Amino acid sequence: MPFEVVANHDAPLSPTWEAFLGSIGGTDFVVEVARRASSAIMDIYSRSSITHDQKEDGSPVSEADVAAAVVIEGMLGKTGAPVVCEEGTPPSIQGHSLFWLVDPLDGTKEFLARNGEFSVNIALVAGNEPVVGVIAIPVTGEVYVGVKGRGAERWMNGERTLISNTRRSSSYIAASSRSYGSPEIDGWLERFGVGERLRCGSAIKFCRLAEGKADLYLRLGRTMEWDTAAGQVIIEESGCRLVTLPEQQRLRYGKPTFENSDFVALRADIALPDSDACPSIVVNQS
């Protein structure tokens, strides 16, 4: 039987995100959206030739990005909440207490390189914070789910496993991008005493941090809200946090340009210094 949203898109949105989520089928519905987008991506991934182009900012966009966006916008559009999608023209979110943030194919460079390290990112934002996050990894079939106040899970082969970052080692592992890097990032991590890098593409870095395979993920440079919203929910519900640099404020959403500040995601027990100009990590013992 087809999985269809049950909310009436002509009705006003629920005043609470919890009730809204329940009205559309809960996280099962959001995961189904991500899985259908993943299927559309994998249909194209299996081809010998993939059509792609370049955006104005120099980043690539493929036919799979577009195909996944069509699936996601078609399904989420029926919920009545605006859908802010990387591959579309952002709708106005003024006057809306809830909206979706979507990256239909995060890691297009990895997709074109055929290394499997790309993801589908879907988040529900209430006010200025993400409250539901889903990251699907099409190649492996893994889906990571976070819901504010309800914890984080890994869905795979019909099983749902609670995940959390319980590492307490002072020998730090940094989740690092395969496609993006800089001498500034390298220097920052070296001064922190990071001894190992876990290389992975797209929002998968958030997943590895959430399940305790890494201690932190640093990003200096331009990212957009749809790159981080789903991952932020998942890591926060797994016992980690994400803060801007150098302000060390929680990352907020719904900004006019949807552009993020520099940030670091890290274990909750790791305290940052007052200024990132002289970085050193302190592990809270309490």
C-alpha positions as CSV (number, residue, x, y, z in Angstrom):
1,M,0.0,0.0,0.0
2,P,1.4,3.4,-0.9
3,F,2.6,5.5,2.0
4,E,0.7,8.8,1.9
5,V,0.8,11.8,4.2
6,V,-2.5,12.1,6.2
7,A,-2.4,15.8,7.0
8,N,-4.8,18.1,5.2
9,H,-2.6,20.7,3.5
10,D,-5.5,23.2,3.4
11,A,-5.8,23.2,7.2
12,P,-3.8,25.5,9.4
13,L,-0.7,23.9,10.9
14,S,-0.8,22.5,14.4
15,P,0.5,25.0,17.0
16,T,2.9,22.4,18.3
17,W,5.5,20.5,16.3
18,E,4.8,17.3,18.2
19,A,1.1,17.3,17.1
20,F,2.1,18.2,13.6
21,L,4.5,15.3,13.4
22,G,1.9,13.0,14.7
23,S,-0.6,14.2,12.1
24,I,1.6,13.4,9.2
25,G,2.5,9.9,10.3
26,G,5.4,10.6,12.7
27,T,9.0,9.8,11.9
28,D,7.9,6.8,9.9
29,F,6.6,9.2,7.3
30,V,9.8,11.3,7.2
31,V,12.0,8.2,7.0
32,E,9.8,7.0,4.1
33,V,10.4,10.2,2.3
34,A,14.1,9.9,2.7
35,R,14.1,6.3,1.6
36,R,12.1,7.1,-1.6
37,A,14.5,9.9,-2.4
38,S,17.4,7.4,-1.8
39,S,15.8,5.0,-4.2
40,A,15.6,7.7,-6.9
41,I,19.3,8.5,-6.3
42,M,20.4,4.9,-6.5
43,D,18.5,4.4,-9.8
44,I,20.8,7.0,-11.3
45,Y,23.9,5.9,-9.3
46,S,23.7,2.5,-11.0
47,R,24.0,4.0,-14.5
48,S,27.2,4.1,-16.4
49,S,26.9,7.8,-17.2
50,I,25.4,10.5,-15.0
51,T,24.5,14.0,-16.2
52,H,25.7,16.8,-14.1
53,D,26.3,20.6,-14.2
54,Q,27.8,23.3,-12.2
55,K,26.1,25.9,-10.0
56,E,27.0,29.6,-9.9
57,D,29.1,28.9,-6.7
58,G,31.1,26.3,-8.5
59,S,29.6,23.3,-6.7
60,P,28.2,20.4,-8.8
61,V,24.6,19.5,-9.3
62,S,23.6,16.2,-10.8
63,E,20.4,14.7,-12.2
64,A,20.1,12.7,-9.0
65,D,20.0,15.9,-7.0
66,V,17.0,17.0,-9.0
67,A,15.3,13.6,-9.0
68,A,15.6,13.4,-5.2
69,A,14.3,16.9,-4.8
70,V,11.2,16.2,-6.9
71,V,10.4,13.2,-4.6
72,I,11.0,15.0,-1.4
73,E,9.2,18.3,-2.3
74,G,6.3,16.3,-3.7
75,M,5.8,14.3,-0.5
76,L,6.6,17.0,2.1
77,G,4.7,19.6,0.2
78,K,1.5,17.8,1.2
79,T,2.1,18.5,4.9
80,G,1.3,22.2,4.6
81,A,4.7,23.4,6.0
82,P,7.0,25.3,3.6
83,V,9.8,23.2,2.1
84,V,13.2,24.9,1.9
85,C,15.2,22.8,-0.5
86,E,18.8,23.3,-1.7
87,E,17.8,22.6,-5.3
88,G,14.7,24.9,-5.3
89,T,13.8,28.6,-4.8
90,P,13.3,29.0,-1.1
91,P,9.7,29.8,-0.2
92,S,8.9,32.5,2.3
93,I,8.8,31.1,5.8
94,Q,7.5,34.3,7.4
95,G,4.5,33.6,9.5
96,H,5.2,29.9,9.6
97,S,6.1,28.4,12.9
98,L,7.2,25.2,11.2
99,F,9.2,24.5,8.0
100,W,11.2,21.8,6.4
101,L,14.9,22.1,5.6
102,V,16.1,19.6,2.9
103,D,19.3,18.7,1.1
104,P,18.1,16.1,-1.4
105,L,21.6,14.9,-2.1
106,D,24.3,16.0,0.3
107,G,27.8,15.2,-1.1
108,T,27.3,15.5,-4.8
109,K,31.1,15.4,-5.3
110,E,31.2,12.0,-3.5
111,F,28.2,10.8,-5.5
112,L,30.0,11.7,-8.8
113,A,33.2,10.1,-7.5
114,R,31.1,6.9,-6.7
115,N,32.5,6.4,-3.3
116,G,29.2,5.9,-1.6
117,E,29.6,8.7,0.9
118,F,26.6,10.9,0.2
119,S,23.3,11.3,2.0
120,V,19.7,12.6,2.0
121,N,19.1,15.2,4.8
122,I,15.6,16.2,6.0
123,A,14.9,18.3,9.0
124,L,11.8,19.8,10.6
125,V,12.4,23.3,12.1
126,A,10.2,24.8,14.8
127,G,10.8,28.4,15.5
128,N,14.6,28.7,15.0
129,E,15.7,25.2,16.0
130,P,15.5,21.8,14.3
131,V,13.4,19.4,16.2
132,V,13.4,16.4,13.8
133,G,16.3,15.2,11.8
134,V,16.7,12.3,9.3
135,I,19.9,11.4,7.5
136,A,19.7,8.5,5.0
137,I,22.7,6.9,3.4
138,P,21.4,5.5,0.1
139,V,24.3,3.1,-0.6
140,T,24.2,1.3,2.8
141,G,20.5,1.7,3.6
142,E,21.2,3.2,7.0
143,V,18.9,5.9,8.3
144,Y,19.8,8.0,11.3
145,V,16.9,9.7,13.1
146,G,16.8,12.3,15.9
147,V,13.7,13.8,17.5
148,K,14.1,16.5,20.2
149,G,13.6,15.1,23.6
150,R,13.3,11.5,22.3
151,G,16.9,10.4,21.6
152,A,18.6,9.3,18.4
153,E,18.4,6.0,16.5
154,R,19.9,4.1,13.7
155,W,17.4,2.3,11.4
156,M,18.7,-0.6,9.4
157,N,17.2,-3.8,8.1
158,G,13.9,-3.3,10.0
159,E,15.7,-2.7,13.4
160,R,15.9,0.5,15.3
161,T,19.0,0.9,17.6
162,L,19.4,3.8,20.1
163,I,22.7,5.5,19.5
164,S,24.8,7.8,21.7
165,N,28.3,9.0,22.0
166,T,29.8,7.5,25.1
167,R,33.4,8.0,24.3
168,R,35.5,9.6,27.0
169,S,39.0,9.2,25.5
170,S,41.3,12.2,25.5
171,S,42.9,10.9,22.3
172,Y,40.6,12.7,19.9
173,I,39.2,11.5,16.5
174,A,38.0,14.2,14.2
175,A,35.4,13.4,11.5
176,S,36.8,15.2,8.5
177,S,35.6,15.9,5.0
178,R,37.0,14.1,1.9
179,S,36.2,17.1,-0.4
180,Y,36.7,20.2,1.8
181,G,39.6,21.2,3.9
182,S,42.0,24.1,4.6
183,P,45.3,24.8,6.4
184,E,43.2,26.6,9.0
185,I,41.2,23.5,9.8
186,D,44.4,21.4,9.9
187,G,46.1,23.9,12.2
188,W,43.0,24.2,14.5
189,L,42.8,20.4,14.9
190,E,46.5,20.0,15.4
191,R,46.5,22.5,18.2
192,F,43.7,20.6,19.8
193,G,45.8,17.5,19.8
194,V,43.6,15.5,17.4
195,G,45.5,12.4,16.7
196,E,43.3,10.7,14.1
197,R,41.0,11.7,11.2
198,L,38.0,9.8,10.2
199,R,37.4,10.7,6.6
200,C,33.9,10.7,5.3
201,G,31.7,12.7,3.0
202,S,28.5,14.7,3.5
203,A,26.4,14.7,6.6
204,I,27.7,11.2,7.4
205,K,30.2,13.0,9.6
206,F,27.4,13.9,12.0
207,C,26.2,10.3,12.1
208,R,29.7,9.0,13.0
209,L,29.9,11.6,15.8
210,A,26.5,10.6,17.1
211,E,27.3,6.9,17.3
212,G,30.6,7.5,19.0
213,K,33.1,6.8,16.2
214,A,34.4,10.4,16.4
215,D,34.8,13.1,19.0
216,L,34.4,16.2,17.0
217,Y,33.7,17.7,13.5
218,L,35.0,21.2,12.7
219,R,33.8,23.2,9.7
220,L,35.3,26.6,8.8
221,G,33.8,28.1,5.7
222,R,30.4,28.4,4.0
223,T,27.7,25.9,4.8
224,M,23.9,26.3,4.5
225,E,21.2,25.4,7.0
226,W,20.1,22.4,5.0
227,D,23.6,21.0,5.4
228,T,23.4,20.9,9.2
229,A,19.8,21.0,10.5
230,A,19.2,17.2,10.4
231,G,22.6,16.4,11.8
232,Q,22.3,18.9,14.6
233,V,19.2,17.1,16.0
234,I,20.8,13.7,15.7
235,I,24.0,14.7,17.5
236,E,22.3,16.7,20.2
237,E,20.0,13.8,21.0
238,S,23.0,11.5,21.1
239,G,24.8,13.5,23.8
240,C,26.8,16.0,21.6
241,R,26.5,19.6,20.8
242,L,27.0,22.0,17.9
243,V,28.1,25.6,18.4
244,T,29.2,28.5,16.2
245,L,32.7,29.8,16.2
246,P,34.0,32.0,17.7
247,E,30.8,32.9,19.5
248,Q,30.1,29.4,20.8
249,Q,26.4,29.9,20.4
250,R,23.9,27.2,19.4
251,L,23.4,27.2,15.7
252,R,20.0,28.8,14.8
253,Y,17.8,28.4,11.7
254,G,15.5,30.4,9.5
255,K,18.0,33.2,8.8
256,P,17.3,35.4,5.8
257,T,20.1,33.9,3.7
258,F,20.0,30.4,5.3
259,E,23.8,30.6,5.6
260,N,25.7,29.2,8.6
261,S,28.6,30.5,10.6
262,D,31.7,28.5,11.2
263,F,30.9,25.7,13.7
264,V,32.2,22.8,15.6
265,A,30.2,19.7,16.6
266,L,31.7,17.8,19.5
267,R,31.1,15.5,22.5
268,A,29.1,17.3,25.2
269,D,31.8,16.6,27.8
270,I,34.4,18.5,25.8
271,A,34.7,22.1,26.8
272,L,35.9,24.7,24.4
273,P,38.2,27.6,25.5
274,D,36.8,31.1,25.7
275,S,38.3,31.9,22.3
276,D,39.1,29.7,19.3
277,A,42.2,31.8,18.7
278,C,44.0,29.8,21.3
279,P,42.3,26.4,21.1
280,S,42.7,23.7,23.7
281,I,40.3,21.0,24.7
282,V,39.3,20.4,28.3
283,V,37.3,17.3,29.2
284,N,34.8,17.8,31.9
285,Q,35.3,15.2,34.7
286,S,31.9,15.7,36.3
